[in-house]
């Protein structure tokens, strides 16, 4: 990679055809460039990412799913678009006259159409976007990804292979010691592996251990219960599982391979950069020693969802990396974990990376059943006594202080667009409540601003009521659409059953430190995601600042981690968050950057839910 800003052009073609996965030749899926894995894209802050994107999908040959909302079922399967997940970049669609060639998920490309995307990776984001001291930071170094995002068919298009990884910064950017010399020494003995997790269901008469080019057919409509009731021991599920019909196989691959082996030589360590690019499957990732299958092995955590955790206290700007022994990686989630082999270890060790399985419903009769499967094995070669243990720290964000106020180029506030529900007013202790709801024919979202009965003291969350004129829904995403499938940004209705609904709007002038409540009264797990932004779990102090009695709700600042150590003084930043059945999560989100201005969405990133309506538009204005 060049030292300075560069332009990287990716030729990306959405196509229909055969792919190779875990030894099987699958007859036909929708994929990128004829492969199950899209190209790895490596960028740095300041780079221009240009994508020459061509839609060459075959017409109608594959029935992609049960949901083709707002579109003709025969034509929906050959439309698509592109999203760069997790990046804080402009959608370039703030005005009607804008090109929409940024991270614009409202583009609809039919068969034979193309679009040249131009996505600039920022060098100067406001440091406040991560609650850091005043100044600017480059775009966070970490792991991101790109994927298809056409509402109604996104789950099946991802399952077939329409995604790939994006790395910002050098791959080992977040391997850092307490000083430059230690950092160099750590990086010199660190192996880096990108681990793209993905599942796909197929039908084949050949078992996975004998695949070797055997033909298979893709099951584009995934059955979450396919492996329910299997009698196979976990050790007999290396990268796959199956149920009563042995010809139906659920593959859980890493980089398209089934149960790969990675060797870590004596005295070296492994940086595993993991991304869950499955459309809907959730992973609970843990390591165990093959000699002690029931005992988890701890590892150091360097980043979550593309961002290194930041400290709550300026007294420790570069704390020791936290340790955990299990990580819930929801669909679209990413993490960098560090596995050591530089300690005194006279014997070879075999570690197994597995997903422990997850029941997403409030009881076994509801939700999805994500199975327990072994994913990969890691061979740690014997190591002698090291000269000394090298301490691993969390990589600090480099904050550049602005010398002149004029350098910040403050934007003038704009009038509220006609289709907007006004932004929250923190001086009135208002916060935004997003409620995921279940309907007879799918899912819906209710959005509203809520406030306490008065501005004195703190109040139980049950006493907060909707502010008049701010409630929209619950409605599915389709209700926001016009006949051509585009969003009606000029809707004027509010209430529970709007014909032409208004949408959520946020102003940069009031965007910092917003408190959002994500509520899930349904009986199934959901996975909140918002574009162009990062967020963190709210603390008791955050709740009190908005008039909420922290004793009347539950916060978990280390959500996604189990048995974490060293994370109590950290803000862990996310762009996906599990919302348990009958649960709620409060998040703090900062809308501070010009790159966030424009139109995008928030939704459940379990894509079978998003395709069924669990998505809503949002607009950020100056």
C-alpha positions in Angstrom: 0.0 0.0 0.0 1.3 3.5 -0.8 2.3 5.8 2.1 0.0 8.7 1.1 -3.7 8.9 0.1 -4.4 6.8 -3.0 -7.3 5.8 -5.3 -8.3 2.1 -5.2 -10.6 0.9 -8.0 -12.5 -2.3 -7.5 -14.2 -3.9 -10.5 -17.2 -5.6 -8.9 -19.8 -7.6 -10.9 -22.9 -9.1 -9.4 -23.4 -12.3 -11.3 -25.3 -15.6 -11.2 -23.4 -18.8 -11.6 -21.6 -21.7 -10.0 -19.3 -21.3 -7.0 -16.9 -23.5 -5.1 -17.6 -23.8 -1.3 -15.9 -26.2 1.1 -15.2 -28.6 -1.7 -18.7 -28.5 -3.2 -19.5 -27.1 -6.7 -22.7 -25.4 -6.0 -24.7 -25.1 -9.3 -25.9 -21.6 -9.0 -25.9 -18.6 -6.6 -25.9 -14.9 -6.8 -22.4 -13.7 -6.0 -19.6 -11.3 -6.8 -17.1 -11.9 -9.6 -18.1 -15.6 -9.8 -16.8 -16.3 -6.3 -18.2 -17.1 -2.9 -15.8 -14.5 -1.4 -15.6 -11.0 -2.6 -12.1 -9.4 -2.9 -10.4 -8.2 0.3 -10.2 -4.3 0.0 -7.3 -2.6 1.9 -7.6 1.1 2.4 -6.2 3.9 4.5 -7.7 7.2 5.8 -7.5 9.6 2.9 -8.0 7.0 0.2 -10.7 7.2 -2.4 -12.5 3.9 -2.8 -13.9 3.7 -6.3 -16.2 0.8 -7.2 -17.1 0.1 -10.8 -20.2 -1.9 -10.0 -22.1 -3.8 -12.7 -25.3 -5.8 -12.2 -25.1 -8.9 -14.4 -27.5 -11.0 -12.3 -29.5 -13.5 -14.3 -33.2 -12.8 -14.6 -35.6 -14.7 -12.3 -33.8 -18.1 -12.4 -33.5 -18.2 -8.6 -36.4 -17.6 -6.3 -34.5 -15.6 -3.6 -37.0 -15.4 -0.8 -40.5 -15.0 0.5 -40.3 -11.2 0.7 -40.2 -9.0 -2.3 -41.8 -5.9 -0.7 -42.9 -3.2 -3.1 -41.5 -5.0 -6.1 -42.6 -7.5 -8.6 -41.5 -11.0 -7.5 -40.3 -11.9 -11.0 -38.0 -8.9 -11.2 -36.8 -8.5 -7.6 -34.2 -11.2 -7.8 -32.2 -9.5 -10.6 -32.0 -6.1 -8.8 -29.3 -5.2 -6.3 -27.1 -2.4 -4.8 -24.0 -2.0 -2.5 -23.4 -1.0 1.1 -20.0 -0.4 2.8 -20.9 -1.6 6.3 -19.5 0.2 9.4 -17.6 3.0 7.6 -18.3 6.6 8.6 -18.5 7.9 5.1 -21.0 10.1 3.2 -23.9 8.5 1.3 -23.7 11.6 -0.9 -27.5 11.8 -1.2 -28.3 14.7 1.1 -30.0 16.7 -1.7 -32.2 15.7 -4.6 -29.4 16.9 -7.0 -26.7 14.8 -5.2 -25.1 12.0 -7.2 -25.9 9.3 -4.6 -22.6 7.6 -5.5 -21.4 7.3 -1.9 -22.6 4.7 0.6 -26.1 5.1 -0.7 -28.3 2.1 0.0 -31.3 3.6 -1.8 -29.8 2.9 -5.2 -31.7 0.3 -7.2 -29.7 -1.3 -10.0 -31.6 -3.5 -12.5 -29.9 -6.1 -14.6 -27.4 -4.5 -17.0 -27.2 -1.3 -15.0 -24.0 0.0 -13.5 -22.9 2.6 -11.0 -19.5 4.1 -10.2 -19.3 4.5 -6.4 -16.9 7.1 -5.0 -16.3 6.7 -1.3 -13.7 8.9 0.4 -12.2 7.5 3.7 -12.1 10.5 6.0 -8.8 11.8 7.5 -10.5 14.3 9.9 -13.5 13.0 11.7 -14.5 15.0 14.9 -12.9 13.2 17.9 -16.2 13.7 19.7 -17.8 11.0 17.6 -16.0 8.6 20.0 -16.3 10.8 23.0 -12.7 11.8 22.8 -11.2 15.2 23.7 -11.7 18.1 21.3 -10.0 17.7 18.0 -10.0 15.5 14.9 -9.1 11.8 14.3 -8.6 9.8 11.2 -11.2 7.2 10.3 -10.7 4.3 12.9 -8.4 1.5 11.7 -10.1 -1.8 11.8 -12.2 -4.4 10.0 -15.3 -3.5 7.9 -17.1 -5.1 5.0 -19.3 -4.5 1.9 -22.4 -6.3 0.9 -25.7 -6.2 -1.1 -28.4 -4.2 0.6 -31.5 -4.4 -1.5 -34.5 -4.6 0.8 -36.5 -7.8 0.3 -33.7 -10.0 -1.0 -30.6 -8.9 1.0 -30.5 -12.1 3.1 -30.4 -14.5 0.1 -28.0 -12.3 -1.9 -25.6 -12.3 1.0 -26.0 -16.1 1.6 -25.0 -16.7 -2.0 -21.7 -14.7 -1.8 -22.5 -11.0 -2.3 -20.1 -9.6 0.2 -16.4 -9.0 1.0 -14.1 -7.6 3.6 -12.7 -4.0 3.9 -9.6 -3.3 6.1 -8.8 0.3 7.1 -5.1 0.8 8.0 -2.4 -1.9 8.0 -3.8 -5.2 9.2 -1.8 -5.1 12.4 -2.5 -1.5 13.2 -4.2 -2.4 16.5 -1.3 -4.6 17.7 0.3 -2.0 20.1 2.6 -2.1 23.0 3.3 0.5 25.7 6.1 2.1 23.5 7.3 2.1 19.9 10.0 -0.5 20.5 7.5 -3.0 22.1 5.0 -2.3 19.3 7.6 -3.1 16.6 8.6 -6.3 18.5 5.0 -7.5 18.9 4.1 -6.9 15.2 7.3 -8.6 14.1 6.1 -11.9 15.7 2.4 -11.6 14.9 0.7 -13.6 12.2 -2.5 -12.1 10.8 -5.4 -14.1 9.5 -8.7 -12.7 8.2 -11.5 -15.0 9.1 -14.7 -14.4 7.1 -17.4 -16.5 8.7 -20.4 -17.4 6.5 -23.0 -20.1 6.4 -24.8 -21.6 3.5 -27.4 -24.4 3.2 -27.1 -26.9 0.3 -28.5 -30.2 -0.9 -26.0 -32.9 -1.9 -25.7 -36.7 -2.0 -22.1 -36.4 -0.9 -21.0 -35.9 2.7 -18.7 -32.9 3.5 -15.6 -35.1 4.1 -15.9 -36.5 0.6 -17.0 -33.3 -1.3 -13.9 -32.9 -3.6 -15.8 -31.1 -6.3 -19.1 -32.9 -5.8 -22.2 -31.2 -7.2 -24.6 -29.4 -4.8 -27.7 -27.2 -5.0 -28.1 -24.1 -3.0 -31.1 -23.6 -0.6 -31.6 -19.8 -0.9 -34.4 -19.8 1.7 -32.6 -20.8 4.8 -34.2 -23.2 7.3 -32.9 -22.2 10.8 -34.3 -25.5 12.2 -32.3 -27.7 9.8 -30.0 -29.1 12.4 -32.5 -29.1 15.3 -32.6 -32.4 17.1 -29.3 -33.7 15.5 -27.8 -36.5 17.5 -24.2 -35.8 16.2 -21.7 -34.9 18.9 -20.1 -31.4 18.5 -16.8 -33.1 17.7 -18.6 -34.6 14.7 -19.7 -31.2 13.4 -16.4 -29.8 11.9 -17.7 -26.9 9.8 -21.2 -28.3 9.2 -24.3 -30.0 10.6 -27.3 -31.8 9.2 -30.6 -33.1 10.5 -32.8 -36.1 9.8 -32.3 -35.6 6.1 -28.6 -36.1 5.6 -28.7 -34.7 2.1 -29.5 -31.3 3.5 -26.2 -29.8 4.8 -25.6 -26.6 6.7 -22.1 -25.4 6.0 -20.3 -23.0 8.4 -17.2 -21.9 6.5 -14.2 -19.8 7.3 -13.0 -18.0 4.1 -15.1 -20.5 2.2 -13.3 -23.5 3.7 -14.7 -26.1 6.0 -12.8 -26.4 9.3 -9.4 -25.0 8.3 -6.2 -25.5 10.3 -3.9 -22.6 11.2 -0.4 -23.2 12.4 1.2 -20.8 14.9 5.0 -21.4 15.1 7.1 -21.3 18.2 7.3 -17.8 19.8 4.7 -16.3 17.5 1.2 -15.0 18.1 -1.9 -14.9 16.1 -4.1 -11.8 15.3 -7.4 -13.2 14.2 -9.6 -10.6 12.4 -13.0 -12.1 12.4 -16.2 -10.9 10.6 -19.6 -12.6 10.7 -20.8 -12.1 7.2 -23.7 -14.5 7.5 -27.0 -13.1 6.6 -28.8 -14.1 9.8 -26.8 -16.6 11.8 -25.4 -15.5 15.2 -22.1 -16.9 16.6 -21.0 -17.3 20.2 -17.3 -17.7 19.6 -15.0 -19.4 22.0 -11.7 -21.3 22.0 -11.1 -24.5 23.8 -8.1 -26.8 24.2 -8.8 -30.1 22.5 -7.3 -31.8 25.5 -9.9 -30.2 27.7 -13.0 -29.7 25.6 -15.2 -28.2 28.3 -12.8 -25.4 29.3 -12.6 -22.1 27.5 -9.3 -20.5 26.6 -9.1 -16.7 27.1 -7.9 -14.3 24.5 -7.2 -10.6 24.3 -9.7 -8.3 22.5 -8.3 -5.5 20.4 -11.3 -4.1 18.6 -15.1 -4.5 18.1 -17.0 -3.5 15.0 -13.9 -1.8 13.5 -13.1 0.4 16.5 -10.6 0.0 19.4 -12.3 0.5 22.8 -11.6 3.9 24.2 -11.0 4.7 27.9 -13.6 6.5 30.0 -10.8 8.3 31.8 -8.1 10.5 30.3 -5.7 9.2 33.0 -5.2 6.0 31.0 -5.2 6.8 27.3 -3.7 3.4 26.3 -4.9 0.7 28.7 -4.1 -2.9 28.7 -6.2 -4.9 26.2 -9.2 -6.6 27.9 -9.4 -10.4 28.1 -12.5 -12.4 27.4 -13.3 -16.1 26.9 -16.5 -15.8 24.7 -17.7 -13.3 22.2 -21.2 -13.0 20.8 -20.7 -12.0 17.2 -24.1 -11.0 15.7 -24.6 -10.9 11.9 -22.3 -8.1 10.5 -20.3 -8.0 13.8 -16.5 -7.9 13.7 -13.7 -8.4 16.2 -9.9 -8.6 16.4 -8.7 -11.1 18.9 -5.1 -11.9 19.9 -4.0 -15.5 20.6 -0.6 -15.9 22.2 2.1 -18.5 21.6 5.0 -16.6 23.0 4.9 -18.0 26.5 6.8 -21.0 27.9 4.8 -24.0 26.4 6.8 -27.2 26.1 4.0 -29.1 24.4 2.1 -28.7 21.2 -1.5 -27.5 21.8 -4.5 -27.8 19.6 -7.1 -25.1 20.1 -10.6 -25.3 18.5 -12.6 -22.2 17.5 -16.3 -23.0 17.8 -19.6 -21.3 17.9 -21.5 -22.5 21.0 -24.9 -22.2 19.4 -27.7 -19.9 20.3 -31.5 -20.1 20.7 -32.9 -16.7 19.7 -36.4 -17.1 21.0 -37.8 -16.5 24.5 -38.5 -20.2 24.6 -37.5 -23.3 22.5 -40.7 -23.0 20.4 -39.9 -19.5 19.1 -37.0 -17.9 17.3 -34.1 -19.5 15.4 -31.9 -22.3 16.5 -28.3 -21.5 15.5 -26.3 -24.7 16.0 -23.1 -25.5 17.9 -20.4 -26.1 15.3 -16.6 -26.4 15.3 -15.2 -23.7 12.9 -11.4 -24.0 12.7 -8.5 -25.5 14.6 -5.3 -23.7 15.7 -2.1 -25.6 16.2 0.3 -23.9 18.7 3.8 -25.3 18.3 5.9 -25.8 21.4 7.6 -22.6 22.6 10.6 -22.1 24.9 10.8 -19.5 27.8 10.5 -16.0 26.3 13.1 -13.3 27.2 10.1 -11.3 28.7 6.4 -11.0 28.2 5.5 -8.1 25.8 2.5 -6.2 27.2 -0.3 -5.6 24.7 -2.2 -2.3 24.9 -5.2 -0.9 23.2 -4.2 1.2 20.2 -4.9 4.9 21.1 -6.9 7.1 18.7 -4.6 9.9 17.5 -6.4 13.2 18.3 -5.1 16.3 16.5 -6.0 19.5 18.3 -7.4 22.2 16.1 -5.4 25.4 16.5 -7.9 27.8 15.0 -11.7 27.7 15.6 -12.2 28.5 11.9 -10.7 25.1 11.0 -13.8 23.3 12.2 -15.9 25.0 9.5 -19.2 24.9 11.5 -22.2 24.3 9.3 -25.2 26.5 9.4 -28.4 24.8 10.7 -31.0 24.2 8.1 -34.8 24.3 8.2 -36.5 21.0 9.1 -37.4 19.2 5.9 -41.2 18.7 5.4 -41.0 14.9 5.9 -39.1 15.0 9.2 -40.1 14.3 12.7 -38.2 16.9 14.7 -35.0 16.0 16.6 -35.0 15.3 20.3 -34.6 18.1 22.8 -32.1 17.1 25.5 -32.9 20.2 27.6 -36.4 18.6 28.0 -34.9 15.3 28.9 -36.2 13.7 25.7 -34.7 10.6 24.3 -35.5 8.6 21.2 -37.3 5.2 21.5 -37.1 2.7 18.7 -39.4 -0.3 19.2 -39.2 -3.5 17.2 -42.7 -5.0 16.8 -44.1 -8.2 15.3 -47.0 -8.2 12.9 -49.1 -10.9 11.4 -47.3 -10.6 8.1 -43.8 -9.6 9.3 -42.1 -7.0 11.4 -42.4 -3.3 12.0 -40.8 -0.4 13.8 -42.3 2.3 16.0 -40.3 5.5 16.4 -41.0 8.2 18.9 -39.6 10.8 21.3 -40.3 10.2 25.0 -40.0 12.4 28.0 -40.4 12.2 31.8 -43.4 13.7 33.6 -41.3 16.6 34.8 -37.7 17.9 34.7 -36.9 17.4 38.3 -34.7 14.5 39.5 -34.8 11.0 37.9 -37.9 8.9 37.1 -38.6 5.2 36.5 -38.4 4.4 32.8 -42.1 3.3 32.9 -43.1 6.9 33.6 -41.7 8.2 30.3 -44.4 9.0 27.7 -44.4 9.8 24.0 -44.1 13.4 23.1 -47.2 14.5 21.0 -46.7 14.5 17.3 -43.5 12.4 17.3 -44.8 8.8 17.1 -44.7 7.0 13.8 -45.9 3.4 13.5 -45.4 0.6 14.2 -45.1 0.1 10.4 -42.9 -2.0 8.1 -40.3 -0.3 5.9 -42.6 -0.8 2.9 -44.9 1.9 4.2 -42.2 4.5 3.6 -41.9 3.5 -0.1 -43.5 4.9 -3.2 -44.7 2.8 -6.1 -41.2 2.7 -7.7 -39.6 1.3 -4.5 -37.9 4.7 -3.6 -38.5 6.3 -0.2 -41.0 9.1 0.1 -39.0 11.6 2.0 -41.8 14.1 1.9 -44.3 12.1 3.9 -46.4 14.2 6.3 -48.2 11.8 8.5 -47.6 10.6 12.1 -49.5 8.2 14.3 -50.0 4.5 14.5 -51.3 4.0 10.9 -49.8 6.7 8.7 -50.5 6.5 5.0 -47.5 8.7 4.1 -45.3 8.6 7.2 -42.8 11.1 8.4 -39.3 9.8 9.2 -36.7 10.2 11.9 -34.5 13.2 11.5 -31.3 14.3 13.4 -29.5 17.6 13.3 -25.8 17.9 13.8 -26.4 20.9 15.9 -28.1 18.7 18.5 -26.6 15.4 17.5 -23.9 14.9 20.1 -24.6 12.5 23.0 -28.0 11.5 22.0 -29.7 8.7 24.1 -31.6 6.1 22.1 -33.6 3.4 23.7 -33.9 0.2 21.5 -36.9 -1.8 22.8 -37.8 -5.3 21.8 -41.1 -6.5 23.3 -41.2 -9.4 20.8 -40.3 -13.0 21.7 -37.3 -13.2 19.5 -33.7 -11.8 19.5 -33.0 -8.8 17.2 -29.8 -7.1 16.1 -29.9 -3.3 16.0 -27.7 -1.6 13.3 -27.5 2.0 12.1 -25.5 3.2 9.1 -22.7 5.9 9.1 -22.4 5.8 12.9 -20.9 4.1 16.0 -22.6 3.9 19.4 -21.8 2.6 22.9 -23.9 1.2 25.7 -25.3 4.0 28.0 -23.9 4.2 31.5 -25.9 5.0 34.7 -24.5 8.5 34.4 -25.9 8.9 30.9 -29.3 7.6 32.0 -29.4 10.0 34.9 -28.5 12.9 32.6 -31.7 12.2 30.6 -33.8 11.9 33.8 -34.0 8.1 33.9 -33.6 6.3 37.2 -30.8 3.7 36.5 -32.3 1.4 39.1 -35.3 0.8 36.9 -33.5 -0.6 33.9 -30.5 -2.8 33.2 -27.3 -1.7 31.5 -24.5 -4.0 30.4 -21.4 -2.0 29.3 -19.6 -5.2 28.1 -22.5 -6.6 26.0 -21.3 -9.2 23.5 -18.5 -10.3 25.9 -18.6 -13.1 28.5 -16.3 -13.2 31.6 -14.5 -10.0 30.4 -11.6 -8.7 32.5 -10.2 -5.2 32.1 -13.2 -3.7 30.3 -14.9 -1.8 33.2 -13.2 1.5 32.4 -13.7 1.2 28.6 -16.2 2.4 26.1 -16.8 -0.4 23.7 -18.1 1.0 20.4 -20.5 -0.9 18.2 -22.4 -0.7 14.9 -24.5 -3.8 15.8 -26.1 -4.7 19.1 -28.1 -7.7 20.2 -31.5 -6.8 21.7 -32.8 -9.8 23.7 -36.4 -11.0 23.5 -38.5 -8.8 25.8 -35.5 -6.6 26.5 -34.2 -3.1 25.8 -30.8 -1.5 25.4 -29.9 2.2 25.9 -27.2 3.5 23.6 -25.4 6.8 23.3 -24.8 7.9 19.7 -22.9 10.9 18.4 -24.0 12.7 15.2 -21.1 15.1 14.9 -19.5 14.5 11.5 -20.3 16.1 8.1 -19.9 12.6 6.6 -23.1 11.6 8.5 -25.2 14.2 6.7 -27.6 12.5 4.3 -30.2 9.8 4.1 -29.7 6.2 5.3 -31.4 3.6 7.5 -31.4 1.7 10.8 -32.6 -1.8 11.0 -32.3 -5.3 12.4 -29.2 -6.9 10.9 -30.7 -10.4 11.1 -31.5 -9.9 7.4 -34.5 -12.3 7.3 -36.0 -9.8 9.7 -34.9 -6.7 7.7 -36.3 -8.2 4.5 -39.6 -8.7 6.3 -39.9 -5.0 7.2 -37.7 -4.4 10.2 -36.0 -1.2 8.9 -36.7 2.5 8.9 -35.2 5.6 7.2 -33.3 8.3 9.0 -32.1 11.7 7.7 -29.3 13.7 9.2 -29.2 17.5 8.5 -26.7 20.2 9.4 
